[in-house]
Amino acid sequence: MDATTRKPTHPGAIIRHDYMEPLNLTVTGLAAHLGISRKHLSQVIHERAGVTSGLALRLARAFNTSPELWLNLQRKCDLWEAERAAPGLETIRPLPQLAGL
């Protein structure tokens, strides 16, 4: 289990703070540029939806980044949340057959 106690930054927050605000982009304008609905982009930047593979490709082209950047940010958030929501996870130990490998 990851020892990180601080929740990772959601990719939507990065889109909002690092791109939209400095570039004076509106949700409507950026959504149109990306070819997605305004509603979907709004859900992502307000951290109610995650970045999908398709959106990662669009963001990478628009912001001159890589799709892996966006997917890795989302993966970190998803794993952090899953580690805290999975009941009984702390009781699972490695299989005895794998000891010493």
N, C-alpha and C positions, 0 to 999 in steps of 0.2 A: 504494500500500500504506500502511496506517495505521502511523505511527511509534510507536504505543503498545507498550511492552515489557511492561507489567504486564497480566496477564490481567484482563479485566473481571469484576466480581462477578457470579456466577451468580444468577439470580432465586431459586433455591432457598435460597441463603444469606440473601437478604434476607427471604424468608418466615420462615425459621427465626429469624434474629437480631432483625429489626425487628417481627415480628408474633407469632410463636408464643411466644418466650421472655417478652416483656413482658406478654403477655395470658394467660400460663399455659395455652396451648393444647397439647393432645396431638395427635399425628399422627392417632389414631383419631377424636378429637373434631372436628378441622378437616376431615378427609376426609368425615366424615358431614355436616357443615354444608355443604360444597361439593358433596356428591352425587357424589363420586368414590371410587375404592377406596383403602383405606389403603396398599396396595402402591404404587400409582401416585404418591400424594403423597410417600411415603417416598423413592421414586426421585428425585423432583424436588428435595426438600429436601436429599438427599445428593448432588446434582449428577450423578446417573447418567441422568437424563432431562431433557428440556427442557420449557418451557412452550409448550403448543399454543394455538391461537386460542380453542378452547373453554375451556381452563383459564384463559386470560387474562380471558375474560368473567366466569367464576365468581369469580376472585380480585378483580377490579375491583368487583364487587358486594359481596363479603364485606368488603373492606378500604376501601371508599369511595375507590377510586382509578380510574384509567382502564385499559382493556384495552391501550391503546397503551404505557403504562408497562411492563407485563410483557412485551409483544412486543418492545419496543425493547431492554430488558435482555437478552432471549434472543438477539435479532439481533446485538447487540454481541459476545456470547460466541461465537456461531456463526461470525461473520466472523473474529474473532481466531483461533479454532482452524483455520478453513479456510485463512487466510493462511499458517499455519505448517505445514500438512499438504499443500498443493498443490505437487507436484514441478514444478520448472521455471517457476514463476510469475514469478520475478524476471527471466527472460529475455524475457518478452513486452513488447513496446513498442507504442505507438500505431501504427495503420496509417498509412503515408505519405500516403494520400489525405486523412487528417484533419489533417495538419500545417497550421497556420495557421487552423484553425477555432476 
